[in-house]
Amino acid sequence: MANLLILEPDDRLRRNMCRVLQKTGHRCCAAGSVAEGEAKLTSGQRMMTILNTRLPWTQSRPFLRALEEKGLPVLFLAQDAANAAHLKALYPACSEVLVAPFTGLQLANAVFTLLKEANKTLMHGKLRMDVEKRQVTQDGKPLRLTTQEFELLRALMLKPDTAVTREELLRKAWGYQGMGVTRTVDVHVQRLRRKLGAAAIETVYKTGYRLRAV
């Protein structure tokens, strides 16, 4: 199950895509324009965008740059297969191209495949995490992280630019359940800051921590 943002100017096609993808268990929100889509993009949530390339490129391009900075996957809907390589080159983060006309099954399969690929790599600003290889780079330079530092950073990268509570970080990075807040998170955040840079992780008063794109 994933959060999907569908940017499709055709109202009927937009409704049909939502219906198909909701049946496969995804949560969908849809918009007929880039401006409307920007308003629906939920801060702090990992989300795939399905973007019809018929939308004005002058509006789509800055929107894609914002998605790229967060490393969010994009499925392009194109009219011509010849444009596929060009579109993927324009969006170097995780992306794929689905050429119209397509069936509901083809759409669902394309979303499934792209999500599977996107979950292997997380990106945020200059940070890139290969989840399978358990490798992290910052501005192309490898970082040496302990197992707990890696899991803590992964939990923060899954919710970019949003405050993540200490309780949630304990649960996701350490697997603790119902143990309350401990100093464990704070200690590891300090260690992680020394490796990423102090500005990379912001303390959110009375809440937890937020990963910033630096």
C-alpha positions as CSV (number, residue, x, y, z in Angstrom):
1,M,0.0,0.0,0.0
2,A,1.3,3.4,-0.9
3,N,0.3,7.1,-1.1
4,L,-0.3,8.1,-4.7
5,L,-0.7,11.5,-6.3
6,I,-2.3,11.4,-9.7
7,L,-1.9,14.5,-11.9
8,E,-4.1,13.9,-14.9
9,P,-6.1,16.6,-16.8
10,D,-8.7,14.2,-18.2
11,D,-11.4,14.0,-15.5
12,R,-12.7,10.6,-16.6
13,L,-9.3,9.0,-16.9
14,R,-8.3,10.5,-13.5
15,R,-11.3,8.9,-11.8
16,N,-10.7,5.5,-13.6
17,M,-7.0,5.5,-12.5
18,C,-8.0,6.2,-8.9
19,R,-10.6,3.5,-8.9
20,V,-8.2,0.9,-10.3
21,L,-5.3,1.8,-7.9
22,Q,-7.6,2.0,-4.8
23,K,-8.8,-1.6,-5.6
24,T,-5.2,-2.7,-5.3
25,G,-4.9,-1.1,-1.8
26,H,-3.3,2.2,-2.5
27,R,-4.4,5.6,-1.1
28,C,-5.0,8.0,-3.9
29,C,-5.5,11.7,-4.3
30,A,-5.9,13.3,-7.7
31,A,-5.6,16.6,-9.4
32,G,-6.2,18.1,-12.8
33,S,-3.3,20.5,-12.7
34,V,0.1,20.9,-11.3
35,A,-0.9,23.8,-9.1
36,E,-3.7,21.7,-7.6
37,G,-1.4,18.8,-7.2
38,E,1.2,20.9,-5.2
39,A,-1.5,21.7,-2.7
40,K,-2.4,18.0,-2.3
41,L,1.2,16.9,-1.8
42,T,1.4,15.9,1.8
43,S,4.5,17.2,3.6
44,G,6.5,14.5,5.3
45,Q,4.9,11.5,3.6
46,R,6.5,9.2,1.1
47,M,4.4,9.5,-2.0
48,M,4.5,8.4,-5.7
49,T,3.4,10.9,-8.3
50,I,1.7,9.8,-11.5
51,L,2.2,12.6,-14.0
52,N,0.7,13.0,-17.4
53,T,3.2,14.7,-19.6
54,R,0.5,16.5,-21.4
55,L,0.4,19.0,-18.5
56,P,2.3,22.2,-19.2
57,W,6.0,21.5,-18.8
58,T,6.7,25.1,-17.5
59,Q,4.6,24.1,-14.4
60,S,5.7,20.4,-14.2
61,R,9.4,21.1,-14.2
62,P,9.7,23.0,-10.9
63,F,7.3,20.6,-9.3
64,L,9.5,17.7,-10.4
65,R,12.6,19.4,-9.0
66,A,10.9,19.6,-5.6
67,L,10.1,15.9,-5.9
68,E,13.6,15.0,-6.9
69,E,15.1,16.7,-3.9
70,K,13.0,14.4,-1.7
71,G,13.9,11.4,-3.9
72,L,10.2,10.6,-4.5
73,P,9.3,8.3,-7.4
74,V,7.5,9.5,-10.5
75,L,5.5,7.5,-13.0
76,F,5.3,9.5,-16.3
77,L,2.3,8.9,-18.6
78,A,3.5,9.6,-22.1
79,Q,1.9,9.5,-25.5
80,D,5.0,8.4,-27.4
81,A,7.4,5.6,-26.4
82,A,10.3,7.5,-28.1
83,N,10.1,10.1,-25.2
84,A,10.7,7.5,-22.5
85,A,14.5,7.8,-22.3
86,H,14.3,11.6,-22.4
87,L,11.8,11.7,-19.5
88,K,13.9,9.4,-17.4
89,A,17.0,11.6,-18.1
90,L,15.1,14.7,-17.0
91,Y,14.2,13.1,-13.7
92,P,17.3,11.2,-12.4
93,A,15.5,10.1,-9.2
94,C,13.5,6.8,-9.4
95,S,11.1,7.0,-12.3
96,E,9.4,5.0,-15.0
97,V,7.4,5.7,-18.1
98,L,4.0,4.2,-19.1
99,V,2.9,4.8,-22.7
100,A,-0.7,5.3,-23.5
101,P,-3.0,3.7,-24.3
102,F,-2.7,1.3,-21.3
103,T,-5.0,-1.0,-19.4
104,G,-5.8,-0.8,-15.7
105,L,-3.7,-3.9,-15.1
106,Q,-0.7,-2.3,-16.9
107,L,-1.1,0.7,-14.7
108,A,-1.3,-1.3,-11.5
109,N,1.8,-3.4,-12.6
110,A,3.8,-0.2,-13.4
111,V,3.0,1.3,-10.0
112,F,3.9,-2.0,-8.2
113,T,7.2,-2.3,-10.1
114,L,8.2,1.4,-9.5
115,L,7.3,1.2,-5.8
116,K,9.5,-1.9,-5.4
117,E,12.4,-0.1,-7.0
118,A,11.9,3.1,-5.1
119,N,11.9,1.3,-1.8
120,K,15.4,0.1,-2.5
121,T,16.8,3.6,-2.6
122,L,15.9,6.6,-0.4
123,M,17.0,10.1,-1.3
124,H,16.8,13.5,0.5
125,G,18.8,16.5,-0.6
126,K,22.4,15.3,-0.9
127,L,21.8,12.1,1.0
128,R,21.3,8.8,-0.8
129,M,20.6,5.5,0.9
130,D,20.8,2.1,-0.7
131,V,18.6,0.1,1.6
132,E,19.5,-3.3,0.2
133,K,23.3,-2.7,0.2
134,R,23.0,-0.7,3.4
135,Q,25.2,2.1,2.0
136,V,24.8,5.8,2.5
137,T,26.4,8.6,0.6
138,Q,26.3,12.4,1.2
139,D,27.1,14.5,-1.9
140,G,28.5,11.4,-3.4
141,K,30.8,10.6,-0.5
142,P,30.3,7.4,1.4
143,L,29.4,7.6,5.1
144,R,30.3,5.0,7.7
145,L,27.3,4.4,9.9
146,T,26.6,1.9,12.6
147,T,23.6,-0.4,12.3
148,Q,21.5,1.8,14.7
149,E,22.6,5.1,13.0
150,F,21.6,3.6,9.6
151,E,18.2,2.6,10.9
152,L,17.7,5.9,12.6
153,L,18.5,7.8,9.4
154,R,16.3,5.5,7.4
155,A,13.4,6.3,9.7
156,L,14.0,10.0,9.2
157,M,14.3,9.7,5.5
158,L,11.0,7.9,5.2
159,K,9.3,11.1,6.5
160,P,11.3,13.9,4.9
161,D,10.9,17.4,6.2
162,T,8.5,16.4,9.0
163,A,8.9,16.1,12.7
164,V,9.2,12.5,13.8
165,T,8.6,11.7,17.4
166,R,11.1,10.0,19.6
167,E,8.5,7.2,20.2
168,E,8.2,6.6,16.5
169,L,12.0,6.6,16.0
170,L,12.3,4.1,18.8
171,R,9.7,1.9,17.2
172,K,11.1,2.0,13.7
173,A,14.8,2.1,14.4
174,W,15.0,-0.2,17.4
175,G,11.7,-2.1,17.4
176,Y,10.8,-0.9,20.9
177,Q,7.1,-1.1,21.7
178,G,5.5,0.8,24.6
179,M,8.8,1.5,26.4
180,G,8.3,5.3,26.6
181,V,10.9,7.9,25.6
182,T,14.5,7.2,26.5
183,R,17.8,9.0,25.9
184,T,18.7,6.4,23.3
185,V,17.3,8.4,20.4
186,D,19.0,11.6,21.6
187,V,22.4,10.0,22.0
188,H,22.3,8.4,18.5
189,V,21.0,11.7,16.9
190,Q,24.0,13.5,18.3
191,R,26.3,10.9,16.8
192,L,24.5,11.0,13.5
193,R,24.8,14.8,13.4
194,R,28.5,14.6,13.8
195,K,28.6,12.6,10.5
196,L,25.9,14.4,8.5
197,G,26.5,17.9,9.8
198,A,24.7,19.7,12.6
199,A,22.2,21.3,10.3
200,A,21.0,18.0,8.8
201,I,18.8,17.0,11.8
202,E,16.7,19.7,13.4
203,T,15.4,19.3,17.0
204,V,11.6,19.9,17.1
205,Y,10.7,21.2,20.6
206,K,8.7,18.7,22.7
207,T,8.3,16.4,19.7
208,G,11.4,14.8,18.2
209,Y,13.5,15.4,15.1
210,R,13.3,16.5,11.5
211,L,15.6,15.6,8.7
212,R,16.5,18.7,6.5
213,A,17.8,18.8,3.0
214,V,21.2,20.4,3.2
